[in-house]
Amino acid sequence: MNILTLILAVSGIIRLDGAYTRQLQPRDSILIADQIEYGVRLEGVADGTAFAFPEWPDSLVAPLETVTPWRLDTLSTKGRKADAIRDLQVSRTITTFDEGTYELPPISLLRKLPDGTLDTLVFNSPTIEVFTMPVDTATFEINDIKGQIRYPVTFKEILPWIIAALTILAFIWLTATLLRRHREAEAGKAAEPAHIVALRKLDRFRGDKYWEPDKQKAFYSGITDALREYIVARYGVEAMEMTTAEIFQDLKVTDIPADIYEEMKDLFERADFVKFAKHTATREENASTLPSAVRFVTSTYQHQLDEESAGTEKEAE
């Protein structure tokens, strides 16, 4: 026996009318799954009166179910705080998912008056009738599930996509144009004779501004890189990936004059000392470096022209 049952057994029981039901979805009848507010109204409740509510399970009387716990609301208040008289409303929300006629359980409230008197207020239970939606079996027809409604697309909706597409196309066109111009520029450079490219790069190192000790590494690196590229184009030797010894080992079998060959070998070896051994070349060595490089390019190119001219005259004979 719980506390509430014990109190009901020892306290006075006052039976009252006035329990009410109110649909939370107002209709002319109660349908299954409708939620119903079931409660009572208490008028003239003196200040200091306490109430205890019955402990209802989630399932009242099958198939009735409770949705919310008990709520106590003040409808009106009369008088000052010490002598206030209130009208109260006690309610709970219930529902059902089955059709039929149901008698609701009575509402029993334990009341404790300001003077300490205990009694129980029992309100008579009403009856509710729950209906289902009637189906016209004569005209009822089962239909397929309707598909999603498709509204027409407006220009305002597709405008951002159009702008995005145009932006992407413009970016692609600009990229393609820049790549084409770059390829054309590279092709134009490749079309230049190797000796012209080499002489133009060597011309950047004219003057003595690169002869200072802290600039000699850049000076010799620039000159030897230009000569390596020329050797690749003129003789087909992979000079860019070779050491000095390997380069001149391959050039030994070419038509380079012996004096030019030795001069270039000395230049490359001196450049290696400057770049890797922190050697500082003299002003005389620096002054002779660029003329030696130019002489190597022009003499080997002139030798090539002489060979081509000799070959043309031989064919003419």
Secondary structure, DSSP 4 states (H G I P E B T S, - for coil): --HHHHHHHHSEEEEE---EEEESS--SSEETT-EEEEEEEEEEEETT-EEE-----SBSSTTEEE-S--EEEEEEEES-STT-EEEEEEEEEEEESS-EEEEPPPEEEEEE-TTS-EEEEEE---EEEEE-----TTT----PPPPPP-PPPPHHHHHHHHHHHHHHHHHHHHHHHHHHHHHHHHHHHHHS-HHHHHHHHHGGG-SSTT-STTTHHHHHHHHHHHHHHHHHHHH---GGGS-HHHHHHHHTTSS--HHHHHHHHHHHHHHHHHHHS-----HHHHHHHHHHHHHHHHHHHHHHHHHHHHHHHHHH-
